[in-house]
Amino acid sequence: MKYFLLLIVVAPACELGLLIWSGKMIGLLPTISMIIATGIGGAYLAKYQGLMTIKKIQEQMNRGIIPDVEMIDGMCILLGGCLLLAPGFISDLIGLLLLLPLTRNLFKPAIMKFLRKKTNRNTITIIN
């Protein structure tokens, strides 16, 4: 909960500061164009990566395998797509890192560790 306040207050302030700085450095129209371009590109990339992940999940389910890693991929893709649709360069960078398979693999161990920790504390319940 203590990080939630940080996320709600500090992240938008940093985004706004960077957008203002970018507007002064490269101009208003190029800054707005970059925000729109990352939104459109992010939506396309999220759709493509999401469809590929759904296909992998379906294949694993058909073989009777629980698609644990693919579900983490799906969570990363969803979060990355949302971050790319939000205006701001910091959120775009984090969203892009979550969408690209090579960099997404860097986040997966930390996410798995977090979920295991929450599951062991009975904060998350898994229903079989």
C-alpha positions in Angstrom: 0.0 0.0 0.0 2.9 2.4 0.7 4.1 2.0 -2.9 0.6 2.7 -4.2 0.8 6.3 -3.0 4.2 6.7 -4.6 2.8 5.3 -7.9 -0.2 7.6 -7.9 1.6 10.8 -7.0 5.2 10.5 -8.1 4.8 8.7 -11.4 2.4 11.2 -13.0 4.5 14.1 -11.8 7.6 12.6 -13.4 5.7 11.9 -16.6 4.3 15.5 -16.7 7.8 16.9 -16.1 9.3 14.8 -18.9 6.5 15.8 -21.3 7.0 19.5 -20.5 10.8 19.2 -20.9 10.3 17.3 -24.2 7.9 20.0 -25.4 10.5 22.6 -24.8 13.3 20.6 -26.4 11.7 19.3 -29.6 8.4 21.3 -29.7 4.8 20.6 -29.0 3.8 18.9 -32.2 6.6 16.4 -32.3 6.0 15.5 -28.6 2.3 15.0 -29.3 3.1 13.0 -32.4 5.4 10.7 -30.4 2.7 10.1 -27.8 0.2 9.2 -30.5 2.7 7.0 -32.4 3.6 5.1 -29.3 -0.1 4.6 -28.5 -0.9 3.2 -31.9 2.3 1.1 -32.1 1.8 -0.2 -28.6 -1.8 -1.2 -29.4 -0.7 -3.1 -32.5 2.2 -4.8 -30.7 0.0 -5.7 -27.7 -2.6 -7.2 -30.0 0.0 -9.3 -31.9 1.8 -10.5 -28.8 -1.5 -11.2 -27.1 -2.8 -13.3 -29.9 0.4 -15.3 -30.0 0.2 -15.9 -26.3 -3.4 -17.0 -26.5 -2.4 -19.4 -29.2 0.4 -20.8 -27.0 -2.0 -21.1 -24.0 -4.6 -23.0 -26.2 -1.9 -25.4 -27.4 -0.7 -26.1 -23.9 -4.3 -26.6 -22.6 -5.0 -29.0 -25.5 -1.9 -31.0 -24.4 -3.1 -31.0 -20.8 -0.3 -28.8 -19.5 -1.0 -25.8 -17.2 0.3 -22.7 -19.1 1.9 -21.0 -16.1 4.7 -19.1 -18.0 2.3 -18.2 -20.8 -0.1 -16.7 -18.2 2.7 -14.5 -16.9 3.4 -13.5 -20.5 -0.3 -12.6 -20.9 -0.2 -10.5 -17.7 3.0 -8.7 -18.9 1.4 -8.1 -22.3 -1.8 -6.7 -20.9 0.1 -4.4 -18.5 2.5 -3.3 -21.2 -0.3 -2.5 -23.6 -2.1 -0.4 -21.0 1.1 1.5 -20.2 1.8 2.2 -23.9 -1.7 3.6 -24.3 -1.2 5.9 -21.4 0.4 9.2 -22.4 4.0 9.6 -21.2 7.5 8.5 -22.1 8.3 6.7 -18.8 5.1 4.5 -19.0 5.8 3.9 -22.7 9.3 2.7 -22.0 8.2 0.3 -19.3 5.3 -0.8 -21.5 7.6 -1.5 -24.4 9.9 -3.5 -22.1 7.0 -5.6 -21.0 5.8 -6.2 -24.5 9.0 -7.3 -26.2 9.8 -11.0 -25.5 13.5 -10.5 -24.9 13.1 -7.9 -22.2 9.8 -9.4 -20.8 11.9 -12.4 -19.8 13.9 -10.2 -17.5 10.7 -9.3 -15.6 9.2 -12.8 -15.4 11.4 -14.2 -12.5 10.5 -11.3 -10.3 6.8 -11.6 -11.1 6.9 -15.4 -10.4 8.7 -14.8 -7.1 6.1 -12.1 -6.1 3.2 -14.5 -7.0 4.8 -17.4 -5.1 5.3 -15.2 -2.1 1.6 -14.0 -2.2 0.4 -17.6 -2.7 2.5 -18.9 0.2 1.0 -16.2 2.5 -2.5 -17.2 1.4 -3.0 -13.7 -0.1 -3.8 -15.3 -3.4 -5.9 -18.5 -3.5 -5.5 -20.9 -6.4 -8.7 -22.9 -7.1 -8.3 -26.3 -8.7 
